[in-house]
Amino acid sequence: MQAEILNLPSAYRARLIEQLIASLDRDAETEMAWDLLAIERKLQLDSGAGKSAPLADVAKRLEARFPG
């Protein structure tokens, strides 16, 4: 089945991925917490109370913290 799926056109594989992700059991409370955190972070950035970092720097820090 994996070989069949990998031979599908990319648009079909992308749609399949979307459907698989949507089918995962989601924890509504956790989703809400992440949404609120994202909103809070955006407000901090917009007001100047928070600061951003270049993606390359963030990726480097994450790789150092979680090698492999």
N, C-alpha and C positions, 0 to 999 in steps of 0.2 A: 504494500500500500504506500509506503514511503516513497519508493521509486516512482510510482504513478503520480503522486502529489508533486514531486519535484519536477516532473516533466510537464506539468500544467503551465499555461502562460502566466506570466508574472501578475497580471491583473487578477486572475482567478486565485492565485496563491495569496495575494494581498487580501482579497475578500475573505478567504478561508481563515487567515490569521485573525482578521477582525472578528469573525464569528466565534472563533475559539476563545479569544480573549473575553468577548462579551458573555460567553457561556460559563466562565469561571465564577465560582461563588464569591461574591464580594461582601465585605463587611461594611454595611452602610455607616456605622458609627466611625470607623476608621477613615472611610472615604470623606466624610464630613469634616473630620479633624484635619485631613490633608488640605481640603479645600479652604478651610478657615485659615490655616497656616499660610497658604499661598496668597490669599487676600491680604492678610496682615503684612506679609513680606513686601507685597507690591505697594501697599500704603506707605511703609517705611521708606522704600526706595523713592517713591514719588515725592515724599515730604522732605527728603534729604536726611532723614534720621538713620537710614541704613546705607550701606555701600555695597557695590557689586564688585565682582572680580572677573577677569577674563577666563573664559572656559578652559583654555590651555592650563592656566595656573590651578584651577579647581581640579581638573583631571589629574594633574601631577600630584597634588596633595592626596587625592583619593587613592591613586596607585601606590603611593608611599605608605598610606595607612592600611590598605587592603591589597597586598601584593598577590599577583597571580591572577 
